[in-house]
Amino acid sequence: MAPINPAIDDKSHQILMDKMDTFSIHKPFRNPNWKPSRRNKNIKQIVSEASRKEASLLATQTASGISTPAVESAGISTPAIPSISHAAQLAQESAAKGPTITYTNIESAPSLHPSSQRRYCDITGLPAPYTDPKTRLRYHNGEIFGILKTLGPGSAEAYLAARGAHTVLK
């Protein structure tokens, strides 16, 4: 069915097109309600938070009934009421042991994993990316390799012994 009045239909069509036009609406690039989920922490904050968490965990373990001995009477085990001297003794024992070594504890021993150990030049002490296959000495660059080639027969073993990599065959 054809429209009766084409002028009115064109006017309503233009109004509809203006309502549906999304180009004129301001669209911000970033959501104005967005907030970051968390902030970054520096290493000092991380270490202090970990030590506080460990200290509170240690305090709750010593204060809880886990470390108190159980008294059995008539087949029913109940935790004994800790006295002040018993609590002092437990605190003294935990202090004598020192801090608990955990994965996040900063006071733990250095890693002995081969990937964490750096290799240093036997001559200069600089980082050594190369190893001489004949003498097994580590060297920093080609200049040091030239020095290694001029060494006498016993000096390579002396450098290996100083590093602790010398093998004695009997």
C-alpha positions as a printed Julia matrix, in Angstrom:
170×3 Matrix{Float64}:
   0.0     0.0    0.0
   1.45    3.34  -1.06
   1.64    6.28   1.37
  -1.16    8.79   1.05
   0.87   11.94   1.69
   4.55   11.57   0.68
   5.63   14.87   2.35
   4.45   13.74   5.81
   6.06   10.36   5.32
   9.42   11.97   4.42
   9.24   14.16   7.53
   8.56   11.21   9.85
  11.29    9.27   8.1
  13.81   12.07   8.76
  12.79   12.25  12.45
  13.25    8.49  12.76
  16.7     8.71  11.09
  17.74   11.49  13.51
  16.67    9.36  16.5
  18.64    6.34  15.25
  21.78    8.31  14.38
  24.51    7.13  16.77
  27.27    9.23  15.27
  26.13   12.42  17.01
  26.08   10.76  20.47
  29.32   11.26  22.49
  30.97    7.93  23.2
  33.97    8.15  25.54
  36.88    5.83  24.73
  37.22    4.74  28.34
  34.48    3.77  30.76
  34.3     6.58  33.35
  33.25    4.1   36.07
  36.3     1.85  35.59
  38.73    1.6   38.5
  41.86   -0.56  38.68
  41.35   -3.76  40.64
  44.52   -3.5   42.75
  47.59   -1.36  43.14
  51.18   -2.41  42.74
  53.31   -2.96  45.82
  57.03   -2.46  46.18
  59.32   -5.19  47.58
  59.52   -3.58  51.03
  55.73   -3.72  51.41
  55.6    -7.33  50.23
  58.33   -8.45  52.65
  56.83   -6.62  55.63
  53.37   -8.02  54.87
  54.78  -11.55  54.61
  56.67  -11.23  57.89
  53.55   -9.87  59.63
  51.47  -12.71  58.23
  54.06  -15.27  59.34
  54.3   -13.75  62.83
  50.54  -13.77  63.26
  50.37  -17.36  62.03
  53.1   -18.36  64.49
  51.29  -16.54  67.3
  47.99  -18.25  66.55
  49.67  -21.67  66.39
  51.3   -21.23  69.79
  48.14  -19.76  71.33
  45.8   -22.4   69.92
  45.09  -25.81  71.39
  47.23  -27.5   68.73
  50.42  -27.15  70.73
  48.9   -27.96  74.14
  49.06  -31.55  75.32
  45.83  -33.5   75.67
  44.82  -35.01  79.0
  42.94  -38.29  78.81
  40.45  -39.1   81.51
  37.94  -41.94  81.19
  38.58  -42.31  77.46
  37.76  -38.67  76.63
  40.67  -36.53  75.51
  40.47  -32.84  76.35
  43.16  -30.24  75.89
  44.87  -29.29  79.11
  44.5   -25.73  80.33
  47.82  -24.06  79.58
  49.44  -22.23  82.42
  51.49  -19.09  82.04
  54.72  -21.0   82.63
  53.76  -23.52  79.94
  53.02  -20.73  77.46
  56.32  -19.05  78.33
  58.13  -22.35  77.81
  56.48  -22.79  74.37
  57.39  -19.24  73.39
  60.97  -19.8   74.51
  61.21  -23.04  72.49
  59.86  -21.38  69.33
  62.26  -18.44  69.79
  65.19  -20.83  70.21
  64.32  -22.58  66.95
  64.43  -19.29  65.05
  62.11  -18.22  62.28
  60.34  -20.86  60.29
  61.89  -21.23  56.86
  59.23  -20.98  54.2
  59.17  -20.33  50.47
  58.56  -16.63  51.01
  60.9   -16.14  53.98
  63.64  -13.67  53.14
  66.03  -15.15  55.74
  66.12  -18.58  54.07
  69.32  -20.0   52.61
  70.27  -19.17  49.02
  69.07  -21.48  46.3
  71.42  -24.24  45.2
  69.53  -24.87  41.98
  71.9   -24.79  38.98
  69.8   -22.23  37.1
  70.19  -19.67  39.91
  73.98  -20.01  40.14
  75.89  -17.62  37.92
  79.06  -18.74  36.18
  82.07  -16.46  36.45
  85.32  -16.27  34.51
  88.18  -18.16  36.21
  90.68  -15.47  35.17
  88.85  -12.13  35.57
  85.8   -12.89  37.73
  83.43  -11.39  35.16
  80.29  -13.29  34.03
  81.43  -16.18  31.84
  79.13  -17.3   29.03
  81.8   -19.61  27.54
  83.64  -22.75  28.68
  86.8   -24.16  27.14
  86.0   -27.82  26.37
  89.64  -28.89  26.62
  90.53  -27.38  30.0
  86.96  -26.84  31.33
  87.94  -23.29  32.33
  85.28  -20.59  32.06
  86.11  -17.38  30.24
  84.48  -14.03  29.55
  85.44  -13.24  25.94
  87.86  -14.08  23.13
  90.69  -12.06  24.65
  90.58  -14.16  27.82
  90.39  -17.3   25.67
  93.68  -16.27  24.06
  95.21  -15.99  27.55
  93.89  -19.47  28.42
  95.66  -20.94  25.39
  99.0   -19.51  26.58
  98.74  -21.03  30.07
 101.11  -23.79  31.07
 100.0   -27.4   31.54
  99.56  -27.27  35.34
  97.95  -23.85  35.67
  94.56  -24.94  34.28
  94.31  -27.56  37.03
  95.24  -24.9   39.61
  92.39  -22.65  38.42
  89.98  -25.61  38.54
  91.17  -26.48  42.07
  90.61  -22.88  43.18
  87.07  -23.06  41.86
  86.53  -26.5   43.44
  85.95  -28.26  40.12
  89.25  -30.14  39.97
  88.93  -33.92  39.69
  91.75  -36.15  40.82
  92.05  -39.48  39.02
  93.87  -42.32  40.78
